[in-house]
Amino acid sequence: MEDSVIIELINKRDESAIEACLLAYGKLLHSIAYNILGSKEDAEECVQDALHKLWDNPPQCSAALRGYLAVIVRNIALLRIRGNTTQKRGGSEYPSALDEFCDCIPANCDVEAEAEARELARIIGLWLMKLPVGDRVLFVRRYRFGDPVSLLADELGISPARVSKRLYNLREKLRKYLIKEKLIK
């Protein structure tokens, strides 16, 4: 079913739209949530919460449905992992991915300041577009979707150590780019 039809069904309050979303994007959404949380049960709850949010507030543009759902699931999973970490539940590799990435972003960046966060995202996006496709996909899969290094290594047919080294080199390139753009010192 096309995204425009799914959104139309949601706007008409037809519950078959939710099943169509699960059919079209369920695997992606579960993967994002699971990569962040490391728990199938928590991932399933995140996906259900995301579908509920979609039901309450569908995107205006059908071209954005996949990304819209991915961002919702990711944000819900990140909120949940903060709660899980506070409760000493864990099992996810996502916090370590964030720790790796921390050295690349400005320490004095006030994440709460929306304008600064948007500018940082814009500049990182420009940097990503300059990368070869393989490096861009690797970077995004690790730091946006939290894919484990072992999974990336298996898919690329190289050792986890080589994947880690490539990611390290990409983070260093980003850090130098941000220095050049005067976002970090």
C-alpha angles and dihedrals in degrees: 000000000000120000093241090057091048091052091046090052091049091051088051089049093241108159092209086079090072092054090048090052091051091049093049101036109010095105092049093047093048090048093052093047094044093049090055099039105029091216126102092206094051090044091053091051090050092052091049090049090050092051089050090053090048089052091051096043117017119188117259094227120059091207088067099054098100094047092040092056092043092054093047092051092045093051093047090049092049091051090048094049090053087055092045092050090050089051091046093246114133142133096152128120092205096092089057090051089053091048090053091050096046093081090061099056127069113273092213093050108126100221089194091062101090096198093054092046091051092050091049090048090049093051093046088049091053090049091050092052089058092057124092110263094252093054092044092052092046092050095047094045092052101039103027101035099023097232110178118251089237092058092048090048092051092049093047093043093234135109121277087241091060091048090050090050092050090049091048090051090049092050090050091051090050092048091052090047091052090049089051089050088050094240094121135019 
